[in-house]
Amino acid sequence: MRWKMGRLSFLQEDLEVLRGRGRLRELKWIASRLSNRVRVEGKEVLLFCSNDYLGISQALLLKEEASRAIEEWGVGAPSSRSIAGSLLIHKELEERLAEFKGTEAALLFPTGYMANIAILTSLVAEGDLILSDQYNHASIIDGSRLSRAEVWVYKHRDMDHLEDLLKRSKHRRKLIVTDGVFSMEGDIAPLRELRELSDRYGAFLVVDDAHATGVLGKEGRGTAEYFGLLGQVEVQMGTMGKALGVMGAFVAGERILIDYLINKARTFMYTTSLPPPLVGILLGALRILREEGWRRERLWENTRMFREGVKRLGFEVLGDTPIVPLVIGDDNLTMEFSRRLLEKGVYVQGIRPPTVPEGTSRLRFSISALHTEQDIRYALGALEEVGRELGVL
Ligand SMILES: *Cc1c(COP(=O)(O)O)cnc(C)c1O
């Protein structure tokens, strides 16, 4: 990257610091549609870092859904939802989502990031307390800051620590917030214990199911289904930019929660409503998710196979979901590992601080139903070779 020395040249110093530490982010351009393989840097490689867990983004059927929605509703609804942006197709999707999550109602948001900001800034304020897992997503951290509530962070999945904090709190309202599946750890929140503690100490529970929607539970309804707690989590957020293959997000819960957000959530009130073709596609994606259970079965078979393989090779592996982080430790070694894998035809992103704690840089594999057994064997072979070359194994 080269920068000209104009009025913004004061930005350069910070970027040079990042570069010096091997932490400068540069975009990798993909020159093909996404499937199990993509074209990156002039060659075809296996893709192991997309969130398209079920391969729904590639379902041809969705083309028809998009055209039908365009014919009936047009390409855009360029207004906020509270003005002229609430079409019956939005209502239909919200009803389907509520049904899927087993809640009274649901509300659409453009992104999960905005849904989390909405939840945290609407439901608590100054004088209240947010109890937040150490490894919660950046959007939860940002929403917590914007809320003006006090934020106490508990150690990752540490229920004793959480209980200590709950005992000490004298706040008016207490909100416990957690990722369902942790995006960089690939592990699952202990939802039963969180439910119990919430009940015992008069807190309420917010679960971010970005990576759990479509993935966890027999029918892919998320963390609550996985733990047999359907209908027992006050606030559930889900994204449609991961297993549902496109983009968009929702909050699901009781009718009163949704009505409250319609009135109070600034990231709902002051932004443009989702365009009809996207809503049509999402209706189709949700139907595929419900009707094609083989995708989730395949995802979990692939996950088991890959997880067993990397353990056998001797990697330090975290979590127990289709997000499979292999901890390498050093930043530069991690990035070199990722570069050499790409040379061998396996695209997986290295993840460095500040996204993960210092000294725990990692390769973060995402497994998909689109991967074939051969793809997984190939990736394991490449991991073994590069691991040996770099002295990691
Ligand atoms: C991806 C993600 C989000 C943000 O969702 P978008 O729809 O991509 O904005 C929020 N929370 C978690 C845990 C995520 O992984």
PDBQT file of the ligand as one rigid body, heavy atoms in Angstrom, charges set to zero:
ROOT
HETATM    1  C1  LIG A 401     -21.074 -11.730  12.745  1.00  0.00    +0.000 C 
HETATM    2  C2  LIG A 401     -21.522 -11.464  14.117  1.00  0.00    +0.000 A 
HETATM    3  C3  LIG A 401     -22.331 -10.360  14.409  1.00  0.00    +0.000 A 
HETATM    4  C4  LIG A 401     -22.674  -9.317  13.387  1.00  0.00    +0.000 C 
HETATM    5  O1  LIG A 401     -23.608  -9.774  12.491  1.00  0.00    +0.000 OA
HETATM    6  P1  LIG A 401     -23.744  -9.037  11.062  1.00  0.00    +0.000 P 
HETATM    7  O2  LIG A 401     -25.088  -9.436  10.606  1.00  0.00    +0.000 OA
HETATM    8  O3  LIG A 401     -22.627  -9.567  10.231  1.00  0.00    +0.000 OA
HETATM    9  O4  LIG A 401     -23.611  -7.587  11.326  1.00  0.00    +0.000 OA
HETATM   10  C5  LIG A 401     -22.774 -10.206  15.697  1.00  0.00    +0.000 A 
HETATM   11  N1  LIG A 401     -22.438 -11.092  16.667  1.00  0.00    +0.000 NA
HETATM   12  C6  LIG A 401     -21.633 -12.146  16.424  1.00  0.00    +0.000 A 
HETATM   13  C7  LIG A 401     -21.308 -13.087  17.520  1.00  0.00    +0.000 C 
HETATM   14  C8  LIG A 401     -21.147 -12.361  15.136  1.00  0.00    +0.000 A 
HETATM   15  O5  LIG A 401     -20.339 -13.383  14.903  1.00  0.00    +0.000 OA
ENDROOT
TORSDOF 0
